[in-house]
């Protein structure tokens, strides 16, 4: 539209130049009579007036076209801004939906879905790390630590004070666990009153430090539930590592390693609660075969695994 208007204006301008030249030629002729000169100027004036009207019309048309074009550009710019805003909201909504799908709504911790999606690649990374020659990579910090934590006698809290109070205990308990997390760690609500702390790139020996810190922090935390109610809680903890040992010809999977931590947790509960139990390998673990059941008591009895605990002696452990 803009190009057509400009071409018409150029045409009119060329017509004006031609009329002016015709007027100069008429003025230069001496062979014409007065009437002929007057008639010639009348024709040129008429042609010039026509060109002038066309110029005015084209100018108005051009102005309107320019105005429409500017208005259209403004509308397109506005629509682009609206589309970008909607895209931003859609992306944010998708992010929120994705976050909600992997987040426990009560405690704000991650849920099992997040753990499964995250660890599928993390476990493979650690396997590749451990398959390298020892002299090429320091693998001491390439361990994944699973710490399973359970609130002692939580059912009694729900029965005595009601589920809203129990929910508040869970939220405060989750905050205690998060406070024990390093930047690279994350906590998962495993189910009910059970929580799983996953510590990445952990040195062997971190398990007992994390477990004891959790146990003490829960023991010393006043759970203030309203203006008139404050209770105390304890917890039981079990932990295990992936890989279980530095030298392995086979790797236990996620479920198997967490299952060892879960069995250690229930050893802590059976042994009086307010305690932690950790699973560590001994030299015989390297010969563990596929046919051996992954039962903690049997693995310990057969000499593949040892247990460590916050209790005064492992003799106090009840498997």
Residue, then its C-alpha position, 0 to 999 in steps of 0.5 A: x500500500x505504501x509503495x503504491x502511494x509513493x509511486x502515484x506521488x512520483x507520477x504526479x510530480x513528473x506531471x508537474x515538471x512536464x507542465x512547468x516545462x510546457x509553460x516555459x516553452x509557450x513563453x519562449x514562442x514568438x510566433x503565437x498570437x495573444x489569443x493562442x498564448x492565452x488559450x495555451x496558458x489556460x490549458x496549462x493552468x487547467x492541467x496544473x490545477x488537475x495535478x495539484x488536486x491529484x497531489x492533494x488527494x494523494x497526499x491525503x491518501x498517503x497520510x491516511x495510509x501512513x496512519x493506518x500502517x502505524x496503527x496496524x504496527x502498533x496493534x501488531x506490537x501489542x498483540x506480540x506483547x500479549x502473546x509473549x505475556x501469555x507464553x510467559x504465563x504458560x511457561x510459568x504454569x508448566x513449571x509450577x505443574x512440573x514442580x507440583x508433580x515432584x513436590x509433596x504438598x504438605x511438607x514442600x519436600x520432593x516426592x518419590x517421583x522426583x527421586x526416581x527421575x533424578x536417580x536414574x541418571x545419577x546412578x549411571x553417573x556413579x557407575x561410570x565413575x567407579x568403573x574408571x581405574x582408581x589412579x585416574x579418578x579419586x572416587x572417595x567422594x563419588x558415593x551416594x548416601x541414603x538416610x531414611x528417617x522415621x518419626x517415633x510413635x507418630x500414630x500416638x500423636x495423631x490419636x492424641x491431638x488429631x491429624x492437623x497437629x500431626x500435619x504440623x509436626x510433619x512440616x516442622x520435622x521436614x524443616x529440620x531435615x532440610x536444615x541438615x541438607x548441604x547444597x547438593x543434598x535433597x530431602x524426600x517425603x518417603x511416605x507417611x512419617x518417613x523421610x529420605x535424605x539423599x546426600x550426593x558426592x559423600x565421603x564414607x563416614x558422612x552417614x554417622x555424622x548426618x544421622x547423629x545430627x538429625x537425631x539430636x536436632x529432632x530430640x532437642x526441637x520443641x514442636x510448638x503446635x499452638x499457643x498451648x501445646x508443645x511436644x517433643x519427638x524422637x526419630x529412628x534412622x537407617x542409612x546405606x551407601x551406593x555403591x555399598x562398597x568401593x570394589x563391586x563386580x555388581x551393583x545393587x539397584x536403588x530399591x535394594x540400597x534403600x531397602x537396606x537403609x529401611x531394614x536398618x531403620x527398623x533395627x533402630x526401632x526394634x532396639x529402642x528408638x531414638x537411635x540410628x543404624x548404618x549398613x557398611x560392607x566388610x571385605x567379604x562383601x566383594x564376593x556377594x553373588x546374585x543368589x544371596x537374598x538381600x535380607x539384612x540379618x542374613x547378610x550380617x550373619x553370613x559376614x557380608x555386612x556390618x552394622x554401626x549404631x548410635x547405641x553404646x554397643x551393637x550387642x544392643x541391636x535387635x534384628 
